């Protein structure tokens, strides 16, 4: 993809659901979560892999993947859905519908805040051109997407049941078959940068729970090797194509003695780790009462530039609302008179006892 | 723009021919700027450059180069820069996957024929196969291109962007070490070659993590070790990370009165890299 920058500059291929980055003229697509786009520098650069390290139960990882797919369907991108844990058809059938009231992500610039005017410049508004098209949508998780829209979209499924290709150097041929499927999709849909289709489009590849227990090999030794090799081949395929891949991996399932999680991070361009509070001690912690989990940025790669994008803050948390999945900077909840969960609140009445305060004690002469 | 990096490393003053630079990129940091500094340093000395790209594409180096003030595409056409991109080989291997199996199914004889020719001229690497020749196949284009360049250029700098990706092609430690040895012997035969190897390390257990293991061996044989670390305290707005520079050649250190190990902090900016000694604001 990097070599297509010149191409992009000369021709500016207009693709729905994309925008050029202001920093390096890289074409970006939305993850489907506008607040996440903002954190990772505007969106996903075309030709890259985003790695999502799933939370303990994998539920939020799946939601992010669904947003990514739904955004592809709404922007009429081609989609390749691969999973061995779930039926890809089921994943597609459960895609959320676009929330009606909010179509575009950034609020219009001229909208002035009524209260707290000092903060009106707080959030940086991305001014990069989107060609009059909306970039990123909010989705309503309570509604599933219209079946007609799904049927009209070009979606390819891969569930690993029918492995057609084999290669000597892979222990598990499911990886080989998926790679070949990706390559064929790129070729058939003319997503390669060398091909010149009449209308440019983007291929979105969603791979769910790669390397999970259902991807087991016969021999345990070849497992990490296969996973890493798959990533390397996927990366090399995507670099020359108008395609984006989102891969979720159950990182907590891996035996990480040989740093396989870090190595997959190194092979991907953006790596995020989700840490859900469900089932952990943090669930009951009042500091995190507003959120559902933490988002750790493990890697933001520098593509076509020296310095990678860095968000204003790396203490990020996410919360899931019915109509929104929001990633925001972690803030402590405000301390109001009603909130008495903190330790120092309990100490206060004790301190009052010792002084000659309101309540007289017998010991207080 | 990368002058501060070059002068901190000392590669602008020292004749690097016959010497090896190791760039160790610890997980969590991005040492690509050092590679770019080595590239621009070689260009200033009007050396030839042979880029062996396992990690980034040539397009990336071109785009960064445009920001730093040189045009890699023009230099490539002029012959000052050549590129070996094993990443493209990986992509084409996947593409050839179906065709190969068809060939083998149809006629068995052709396959044996091809094997004979493979032993004669090593052939094109195919990472989809378990081939003991793979390392040689990956290395031979590098050697050929270097020999070709030496006809027109006085000296050539071979830059390997991320050796640790060889492990991702499921090569064994032995094979990767062979790759390093090939580079070394190439340097022995051709005195006007310098080698720069970048590798990624993970701070995992070196007994099980092969990329960490090879870094130990590489540190042993290289003359200049640059290790780029992330900040152990986490993210900072003014500092991107820490660099340790170690010159192992005593003569060089004595001549320029350099310490054995120097530490700097760096900040990556869009078009330049700022280097500070720890405690000061800019490098004098």
Interface residues (C-beta under 8 A of the other chain):
Chain A: X1 X2 X3 X4 X5 X23 X24 X165 X166 X167 X168 X169 X170 X176 X179 X180 X182 X183 X187 X225 X226 X228 X229 X231 X232 X233 X235 X236 X237 X239 X240 X256 X257 X258 X259 X262 X263 X265 X266 X267 X299 X301 X302 X303 X304 X305 X306 X307 X308 X310 X314
Chain B: X27 X28 X30 X32 X33 X36 X56 X57 X58 X59 X60 X62 X63 X64 X67 X68 X87 X88 X90 X91 X93 X94 X95 X97 X98 X101 X127 X128 X129 X130 X164 X165 X167 X168 X169 X170 X200 X202 X204 X205 X208 X209 X210 X211 X212 X234 X235 X240 X268 X269 X270 X271 X272 X273
